[in-house]
């Protein structure tokens, strides 16, 4: 039997093509007609794999979620909960920055997306194992999603124009260097993210001390997430669940 001239249509191929289109042109560029043309197939053939355009976009978003590193939440990983949240947030933001146009879909939450649900499950489970009450673990997962997706939605530095005349000292006495922000976008945005992330995590450490009755280090260091629900400390002892 002769091989088909074009690759057979598959769910993965549709998602990859839709993702590339979103990356190039944004969400509004995606339509079943446009995707069919990109794939070299008839429009109705897409419906053998997806019922709607929204389902395709959900699958694209889930493919991005699948790229987020979750190893820090695995049982047996030596990182304490604060370090785990930090490393995960950095990985999460890196995935979103590579695909900024899909962030509005991801920001709606995981819904029924398998990879997105695995992320939520990993964060929640790790926080509960570290000793956070379930309600607080839920708040932490929500808080981290707000922070990371918000940081990926836009660039603070890009919001200023590269034109010194736009920031007349007579009108804006404190914005004399604002025209330089655009060319320093990477430095400004990365610095802002790390500053905010550290402040957020340090605040959680203070709350954790209260939750655990003061039985934690000042910065939450030395207490690793363990699979048995106890807290492994730097000196090798284990703290019982609250």
Secondary structure as GFF3:
##gff-version 3
##sequence-region A 1 242
A	DSSP	alpha_helix	11	25	.	.	.	ID=ss1
A	DSSP	three_ten_helix	27	29	.	.	.	ID=ss2
A	DSSP	alpha_helix	32	39	.	.	.	ID=ss3
A	DSSP	three_ten_helix	43	48	.	.	.	ID=ss4
A	DSSP	alpha_helix	53	65	.	.	.	ID=ss5
A	DSSP	three_ten_helix	71	73	.	.	.	ID=ss6
A	DSSP	alpha_helix	81	98	.	.	.	ID=ss7
A	DSSP	three_ten_helix	100	102	.	.	.	ID=ss8
A	DSSP	alpha_helix	103	106	.	.	.	ID=ss9
A	DSSP	alpha_helix	114	129	.	.	.	ID=ss10
A	DSSP	alpha_helix	134	153	.	.	.	ID=ss11
A	DSSP	three_ten_helix	157	159	.	.	.	ID=ss12
A	DSSP	three_ten_helix	164	166	.	.	.	ID=ss13
A	DSSP	three_ten_helix	178	180	.	.	.	ID=ss14
A	DSSP	three_ten_helix	182	184	.	.	.	ID=ss15
A	DSSP	alpha_helix	185	211	.	.	.	ID=ss16
A	DSSP	beta_strand	224	225	.	.	.	ID=ss17
A	DSSP	beta_strand	231	232	.	.	.	ID=ss18
A	DSSP	beta_strand	238	239	.	.	.	ID=ss19
###
